[in-house]
Amino acid sequence: MTPSVRFPRQAKISCLLTEGLSIKEAALKMGISEGTARQMVKEIFARLEINSQNKLISFVKSVNFIC
């Protein structure tokens, strides 16, 4: 998968988590497996150098990311 395809999916899962969905619910809504969703979240954490969903949500809100 190329980065141009992957990044929008990571943005989407970040938005869904910010809206209060669990990883499992976000995966279902995106039509992907829960394992794939968890891996995407791990990659987001690594890229942003964070280690929790709460920090991800705070980051998304702090940069006024439009979901």
C-alpha positions in Angstrom: 0.0 0.0 0.0 1.4 3.4 -0.9 1.6 6.3 1.6 -0.8 8.3 -0.4 -3.5 5.7 0.2 -2.4 4.9 3.8 -2.4 8.4 5.3 -6.0 9.2 4.5 -7.0 6.0 6.3 -5.0 6.9 9.3 -6.6 10.3 9.3 -10.0 8.7 9.1 -9.4 6.3 12.1 -8.0 9.3 14.1 -11.2 11.2 13.5 -13.4 8.2 14.4 -11.5 7.8 17.6 -11.8 11.5 18.4 -15.6 11.1 17.9 -15.6 8.6 20.7 -15.7 5.3 18.8 -13.6 2.4 20.0 -11.0 0.8 17.7 -13.3 -2.1 17.1 -16.2 0.3 16.2 -13.9 2.4 14.0 -12.7 -0.7 12.2 -16.3 -1.9 11.6 -17.2 1.5 10.2 -14.2 1.6 7.9 -14.7 -2.0 6.7 -11.4 -3.2 8.0 -10.4 -5.8 10.6 -9.9 -4.8 14.2 -6.2 -6.0 13.9 -5.6 -3.7 10.9 -7.1 -0.8 12.8 -5.0 -1.5 15.8 -1.9 -1.7 13.6 -2.8 1.7 12.0 -3.2 3.2 15.5 0.2 1.9 16.5 1.7 3.5 13.4 0.0 6.8 14.2 1.4 6.6 17.8 4.9 6.0 16.5 4.7 8.8 13.9 3.5 11.3 16.5 5.6 9.9 19.3 2.7 9.3 21.6 1.4 6.3 23.5 -2.3 6.6 24.2 -5.6 7.2 22.5 -6.2 10.2 24.8 -3.0 11.8 23.5 -4.1 11.1 20.0 -7.5 12.7 20.6 -5.8 15.7 22.2 -3.5 16.1 19.3 -6.3 15.9 16.7 -8.2 18.6 18.6 -5.2 20.8 19.2 -4.3 21.1 15.5 -8.0 21.8 14.6 -8.0 18.8 12.3 -11.1 18.8 10.2 -12.7 15.4 10.2 
